[in-house]
Structure formats: C-alpha cells, structure tokens
Amino acid sequence: MTPRRPLPTRKRFARDVRGVVAVEFALLAPLLLLFYFGLAELTQAMMAQRRLFHATSLIGDMAAQNGQINQARVDDIYNIGQAVMKPFPATPMRLCLYSVTSDSKGKDTVAWSTPKNSPTNCPTLGAVVTDVPDSVLPISSSVIISTTSYDYKPTVSLNDASFTFRRTYYLRPRRTETVELVK
C-alpha cells in the first residue's frame, strides 16, 4: 500500500470547510442586527401612533360629555390626553379642541377653539370651516372636533429623521345640542 500524496495547497484550501459557519455568521450578523433594531423602532413608532389616536378620541369624548366647559376643564382634559402618551414624551404633542356649529343655511363656523402647544391647523374663533363632512355635521347642529399631532423622533436615526402623526375625531355633544365654552 502506497501512502497518499498530499494535495497541493490550493486544492486543500478549496476543500477545507472549517470556519465556514463563522464566515457566514460574520456576513449575516450585521444584516440581522439591522432588521432587529429596525423592527424594534417600527414597533415603537406604531405604539406612539396608537397612543396618539387614543388620546385624540379621549380628548374629544371628554369634551363632548359636557354641556358647558371652561378653560380649566379643557386644561385638565389636555393633561389627561398627554398622560395617555406615556412612556413617550408629551412635549412634541400638539392639541386642538374646538366646536363647530352649522347654521340653517349649512354654513359651518367655529364657535370656540382652545389650542395647546400652538398647533398649526387649529382654526380661530369665527372661522368658516369647510372640511367637516355633511354626514357628521348636519344643518343646524354642532360637533366637537379634537385634532392632535405628534412629532415622533426615532431613538436611532442616521439622518435625524422624524415623523409627524396626525389624527382628527368628530364627536357629537351628548347632553346638549352644543357645548359652550364659558370664560
């Protein structure tokens, strides 16, 4: 029996499978980590968005349950809405609560408006509103509108990106035809 001749170095290197798993892991690990952290950040953004939607409906619902409302009560409602956002910070949250009444001709005007953190889309007192659907605000009736926006900044971002979530709810007054803001 003759001893085998050793293979040339190049062929031995091609047949050697030791360390293949380590090389595959080194190639895939950065991609898997990127997916993991990306999905974690996406989940956080979705949670912030859902909390904003819940806070918006809660703010409008609490205001619609009153026959009369004053600024102190509105401030309490806003504080509750901001508390719903926890554990996310409440400072990037902008809120607007206002009442729109429709006259006998179908002209929709703002009866009162109470912005917080200066939202850009909060209408002023007496402004004519055209974006309320007729199914929500029939002629000679009133509706409470709560609008919120939230600037979400991801924890890890390569370019300081931020996303703005917005939500609007329309709620009919429950106890009276209109909710009045008492000064």
C-alpha positions as CSV (number, residue, x, y, z in Angstrom):
1,M,0.0,0.0,0.0
2,T,1.5,3.3,-1.0
3,P,1.0,6.4,1.0
4,R,-1.2,9.1,-0.5
5,R,0.4,12.1,-1.8
6,P,-0.6,15.3,-0.1
7,L,-2.8,17.6,-2.2
8,P,-1.5,20.8,-3.4
9,T,-2.1,23.8,-1.1
10,R,-4.7,25.3,-3.4
11,K,-6.9,22.2,-3.5
12,R,-6.6,21.7,0.2
13,F,-7.8,25.2,0.8
14,A,-10.8,24.7,-1.5
15,R,-11.9,21.5,0.3
16,D,-11.4,22.8,3.8
17,V,-14.8,23.5,5.4
18,R,-13.6,24.5,8.8
19,G,-14.7,28.1,9.7
20,V,-17.4,28.3,7.1
21,V,-20.1,28.9,9.7
22,A,-18.0,31.7,11.2
23,V,-17.7,33.4,7.9
24,E,-21.4,33.0,7.2
25,F,-22.2,34.4,10.6
26,A,-19.9,37.4,10.0
27,L,-21.6,38.1,6.7
28,L,-25.2,37.8,8.1
29,A,-24.9,39.2,11.6
30,P,-24.9,42.9,10.6
31,L,-28.0,42.4,8.4
32,L,-29.8,40.5,11.1
33,L,-29.0,43.2,13.7
34,L,-30.2,45.9,11.3
35,F,-33.5,44.0,10.9
36,Y,-33.9,43.6,14.6
37,F,-33.3,47.2,15.5
38,G,-35.4,48.4,12.6
39,L,-38.4,46.3,13.7
40,A,-38.0,47.4,17.3
41,E,-38.0,51.0,16.2
42,L,-41.0,50.4,13.9
43,T,-42.9,48.9,16.8
44,Q,-42.1,51.9,19.0
45,A,-43.4,54.3,16.3
46,M,-46.6,52.2,15.9
47,M,-47.2,52.3,19.7
48,A,-46.7,56.1,19.7
49,Q,-49.2,56.4,16.9
50,R,-51.8,54.2,18.6
51,R,-51.4,56.2,21.8
52,L,-51.9,59.4,19.9
53,F,-55.1,58.1,18.3
54,H,-56.4,57.0,21.7
55,A,-55.6,60.4,23.3
56,T,-57.3,62.2,20.4
57,S,-60.6,60.3,20.8
58,L,-60.4,60.6,24.6
59,I,-60.0,64.4,24.5
60,G,-62.9,64.8,22.2
61,D,-65.1,62.3,24.1
62,M,-64.5,64.0,27.4
63,A,-65.3,67.4,26.0
64,A,-68.5,66.1,24.2
65,Q,-69.9,64.9,27.5
66,N,-70.2,68.4,28.9
67,G,-73.0,71.0,28.3
68,Q,-70.6,73.8,29.3
69,I,-66.9,73.7,29.5
70,N,-64.4,76.2,30.9
71,Q,-60.6,76.7,30.2
72,A,-59.7,74.9,33.5
73,R,-61.6,71.9,32.4
74,V,-60.1,72.0,29.0
75,D,-56.6,72.1,30.5
76,D,-57.5,69.1,32.7
77,I,-58.6,67.2,29.6
78,Y,-55.4,68.1,27.8
79,N,-53.4,66.9,30.8
80,I,-55.2,63.6,30.7
81,G,-54.6,63.3,26.9
82,Q,-50.9,63.9,27.5
83,A,-50.8,61.3,30.2
84,V,-52.1,58.7,27.8
85,M,-48.9,59.2,25.7
86,K,-46.7,57.9,28.5
87,P,-44.0,56.4,28.3
88,F,-43.5,58.7,25.2
89,P,-42.7,62.3,26.0
90,A,-45.7,64.7,25.8
91,T,-43.8,67.8,24.7
92,P,-44.0,67.1,21.0
93,M,-47.8,66.6,21.2
94,R,-49.9,69.5,19.8
95,L,-53.6,69.5,20.6
96,C,-56.7,71.4,19.4
97,L,-60.2,71.1,20.7
98,Y,-62.9,73.2,19.0
99,S,-66.6,73.3,18.5
100,V,-68.2,73.9,15.0
101,T,-71.8,74.9,14.6
102,S,-73.8,74.8,11.4
103,D,-76.5,77.4,10.8
104,S,-79.8,76.9,9.0
105,K,-78.1,77.5,5.6
106,G,-75.3,74.9,6.2
107,K,-72.5,77.4,6.9
108,D,-70.1,75.8,9.4
109,T,-68.3,78.2,11.8
110,V,-66.0,77.8,14.7
111,A,-67.9,78.6,18.0
112,W,-64.8,78.3,20.2
113,S,-61.3,76.9,19.9
114,T,-58.7,76.0,22.5
115,P,-55.2,75.1,21.1
116,K,-52.3,73.7,23.2
117,N,-48.7,73.8,22.2
118,S,-49.7,76.0,19.2
119,P,-50.9,73.5,16.6
120,T,-50.8,74.9,13.1
121,N,-54.1,73.6,12.0
122,C,-56.3,74.8,14.9
123,P,-58.9,77.2,13.5
124,T,-59.7,80.5,15.2
125,L,-62.9,81.7,16.6
126,G,-65.5,82.6,13.9
127,A,-63.5,80.9,11.1
128,V,-65.6,79.2,8.4
129,V,-64.8,75.5,8.2
130,T,-65.3,73.6,5.0
131,D,-63.7,70.2,5.7
132,V,-66.4,68.8,8.1
133,P,-68.4,66.1,6.3
134,D,-72.2,66.8,6.0
135,S,-72.9,63.3,7.5
136,V,-71.0,64.4,10.6
137,L,-72.4,67.9,10.9
138,P,-76.0,68.2,9.6
139,I,-77.6,71.6,9.2
140,S,-78.5,73.4,12.5
141,S,-76.3,71.2,14.7
142,S,-73.0,71.2,16.4
143,V,-69.9,68.9,16.6
144,I,-66.8,68.8,18.8
145,I,-63.6,68.3,16.9
146,S,-60.4,67.1,18.5
147,T,-57.2,67.3,16.5
148,T,-53.8,66.2,17.6
149,S,-50.4,65.8,16.1
150,Y,-47.2,64.2,17.4
151,D,-43.6,64.6,16.2
152,Y,-42.0,61.2,16.7
153,K,-38.3,61.0,16.6
154,P,-36.7,57.6,16.4
155,T,-34.3,56.5,19.0
156,V,-31.7,55.6,16.5
157,S,-31.6,57.6,13.3
158,L,-28.9,58.1,10.7
159,N,-30.2,61.4,9.4
160,D,-32.2,62.9,12.3
161,A,-35.5,61.8,10.7
162,S,-38.8,62.5,12.4
163,F,-42.4,61.5,11.6
164,T,-45.5,63.5,12.3
165,F,-48.6,61.6,13.2
166,R,-52.0,63.4,12.9
167,R,-55.5,62.4,14.0
168,T,-58.9,64.1,14.0
169,Y,-62.1,62.9,15.6
170,Y,-65.6,64.3,15.3
171,L,-67.9,63.8,18.2
172,R,-71.5,65.0,18.7
173,P,-72.3,66.7,22.0
174,R,-74.0,64.2,24.3
175,R,-76.1,66.1,26.8
176,T,-77.0,69.3,24.9
177,E,-77.2,70.4,21.3
178,T,-73.9,72.4,21.7
179,V,-71.0,72.5,24.1
180,E,-70.4,76.1,25.2
181,L,-67.0,77.4,26.3
182,V,-67.6,79.5,29.4
183,K,-64.9,82.2,30.1
